[in-house]
Amino acid sequence: MCGIVGYIGKTHAYPILIKGLKRLEYRGYDSAGVAMINDNGNLNVYKAKGKVADLEAYCEDKDTSGCVGIAHTRWATHGEPNSANAHPHYSASGRLALIHNGIIENYLTVKEKLVGRGIAFKSVTDSEVLIQLIEYIMQSNNLELLEAVQVALHQVIGAYAIAILDREHPDTIICARQSSPLVVGLGSDGAYYIASDASPIAEYTDKVVYLNDGDIAVLQPGHDLRVVNMDNETQHPNVKQIDVTLGQLEKGGYPYFMLKEIFEQPSCLRDCMRGRISVEGYHITLSAVIDYRDKLINARRIIIVACGTSWHAGLIGKQLFESLCRTPVEVEYASEFRYRDPVLYPDDVVVAISQSGETADTLAAIELARKAGAFVFGICNAIGASIPRLTQTGVYIHVGPEIGVASTKAFTGQVIVLSMLALCLANERHTISDEKYKEMVAELIRIPEKMEKALKTNEQIERLAPIFTYAKNCLYLGRGYNYPVALEGALKLKEISYIHAEGYPAAEMKHGPIALIDSEMPVFVIATRDKLYEKVISNIQEVRARGGRVTALVTEGDEQIRKFADHVIELPDTIECFQPLIASIPLQLLAYHIAVCKGKDVDRPRNLAKSVTVE
C-alpha cells in the first residue's frame, strides 16, 4: 500500500523524490520521508507526519543535496502514523537507511532476538526490524551489504518491496521484492529510478524492469543493471516499454483526480474496446479466447475472485456469463477464498480481477487456484503487474492510470471487459444467436456515447448533493444487473464522504433493512426499465409508505416513477445487461459531490489506500 520512489544518477535527487511521492500519495498519506546521501557522504533522513506537503514544508531549511536518494509515503500497518514510525528507517549505527512496503510477519520474533543482542529500536514498526537485522548480519559476519540483505531475507517471512542506502557506498541502491510491487526505471544517461509503480517515473523514462518475487537489484549509475536472487544466482530481467503519458498523471484542470477519471470514462472505454471490436462493429476478437479457446468454452464453471469494487464488477460478470454463456459462475471475495479450502477442478476457470494487479489477497487466490490445477484468467489495468504475469492468460482493461483512491473508470473498464469476454465465449459456445450477438456488440459500441449523456447529469447532481450532507446512513437499492450497482454506489459514498451506506437487492429490503427507513434515511433506487421494473416500483412504494425519501435513477422519459420519487435522475436507455455502465455514472458523481460538500479530501480518503498490497 505504501509508496516507494528512489533515484540514483547525476541529477539533484530531492526534486525527483518529492514529485514522485506526490504521484504515489494515493498509495498512502499517513506520513512521508526521504533519505539522501550528500556530496560529503552524510546520510540525511527527514520525516514528517501527514501528507507529502508536510514533508516538503519540513525540508525547506534542510540540506537536501545529493544525487542519490530514496523516499516513502506511508499507509500505516504497524504503529500509529507519526514521525518515529515514518520511513526511511535508520540502522542502529546510522550507516544504513531503508524504505519498505509490505509486512514482515515474523518481525516480533526477530525483534526479540535483536533486542537481546543490545539493539535499541526507535519505532514500533516491522520495517525497522528489517534494517536492524541487515546491519546486525553485516557487522557480525563481516559481510558486504548485498550479502547481508540476502541472508536477512532468508530469515524473514512476509511481503516486501525495499530499497536501501549505505553511506559507505553512495554510488549504490539495493532493492528487493517479494509479493509487493517494485519497478526499476532505466534512464538514458545511465541513471536508475525505482518506484512502487510506473506513474512517478514515466516522466523520466519509458524503459522499466518489473522485478519478480525473490529478485534483488543492485543499481549503480553507468553500470548495467544487476539482478540476483537470494542465493546470489544471476537473473535476466526483461526490459519493458511503458505507455503512460504525463497528461494521464495530471489533473488536467479538474479539482480532483476522481472527477477527472469519472469524466474520462467514455474515452477510456473506447480505448478498451479499440482493436477488440471489428470496424463494422459486429464481432469481438480477444486473443486470450483465440489462444485458449477450448479451456474457456469447455469450462465446468467459472469462479471469479476479487476484492472491493472489482468484486462488484465480478457480480455483474456472473450474470453475464450465466445468461449469455450458460456456464455456472461463483463470485468469491479473494480474502475468503484463499483460506477456506475451496473445491477446484482442472476444468474450472478462475477469473482474477484487480485494477492494480497487485492486490495481495487476489494474488494468493491465484496461487491457490494454480496449485489446484485450475486455469487462471486475469483481468487487470496495470501493464506488467503481478497478476498478468502469474495467470495463464487474460485481458488488460486499458483505461489508463487511475489515481483517485475511489475506483471509477477501472470499475466500468472491468465491466466492459467482462461483457466482451461473455459475448465472445457465448458466440463460440453457440449459446446466443448470431442476430442477438451482433445486436449486443453494436450496443456495446454505443455505450461510451450514452455515458457522455449520463455525465450531463453532473450539474443536477451537484445541486442535489447538499441535501444529503446531513445523512448518517443511506440505503441503495437495485435488482438484477443493478443490484451490484447499488453495492458499488454505497461503497463510493462510504469511501469518500464517510457516510454509512448499504447496498441491497431491492426485494430483500423488507427482510430487515426496512426497519431503518424513516424521513432521515435517504434511499437511492436504480429503477431503469428492465424485466424487474414493475417490481422495483413496488419496492419504491414500500419505502414511501414508511416516510422514506427516494432518489431514483430512471430511464429517460419515465414519468411513472416520478410520481413516487422525491428526486429523479434520467439516464439513456440501453440493453439490460449494460445498464450498470450507465447507472454507475450518477452514483459516482453523487458520492463525489456529497464528499466535496462535506469538505472531504476526495482523492485521499482517510484510512484508505489505492493498492492493497498487504493482507
Secondary structure as UniProt FT lines:
FT   STRAND          3..8
FT   HELIX           13..24
FT   HELIX           25..27
FT   STRAND          31..37
FT   TURN            39..40
FT   STRAND          43..49
FT   HELIX           52..58
FT   TURN            59..61
FT   STRAND          68..74
FT   TURN            83..85
FT   STRAND          89..90
FT   TURN            92..93
FT   STRAND          96..104
FT   TURN            105..106
FT   HELIX           107..116
FT   TURN            117..118
FT   HELIX           126..141
FT   HELIX           145..155
FT   STRAND          158..166
FT   TURN            167..168
FT   TURN            170..171
FT   STRAND          173..178
FT   STRAND          183..186
FT   TURN            188..189
FT   STRAND          192..195
FT   TURN            199..204
FT   STRAND          207..210
FT   TURN            213..214
FT   STRAND          216..219
FT   TURN            221..222
FT   STRAND          226..228
FT   TURN            230..231
FT   STRAND          239..241
FT   HELIX           246..249
FT   TURN            252..253
FT   HELIX           257..273
FT   TURN            274..276
FT   TURN            279..280
FT   HELIX           287..291
FT   HELIX           293..297
FT   STRAND          301..306
FT   HELIX           308..320
FT   HELIX           321..325
FT   STRAND          329..333
FT   HELIX           334..337
FT   TURN            338..339
FT   TURN            346..347
FT   STRAND          348..354
FT   HELIX           360..371
FT   TURN            372..373
FT   STRAND          375..380
FT   TURN            383..384
FT   HELIX           386..390
FT   STRAND          393..396
FT   HELIX           409..429
FT   HELIX           434..455
FT   TURN            456..457
FT   HELIX           458..464
FT   HELIX           465..468
FT   TURN            469..470
FT   STRAND          473..478
FT   HELIX           480..482
FT   HELIX           483..497
FT   STRAND          500..505
FT   HELIX           506..511
FT   HELIX           513..516
FT   TURN            519..520
FT   STRAND          522..526
FT   TURN            531..532
FT   HELIX           533..544
FT   TURN            545..547
FT   STRAND          549..555
FT   TURN            556..557
FT   HELIX           561..563
FT   STRAND          567..571
FT   HELIX           576..578
FT   HELIX           579..597
FT   TURN            598..599
FT   TURN            602..603
FT   TURN            606..607
//
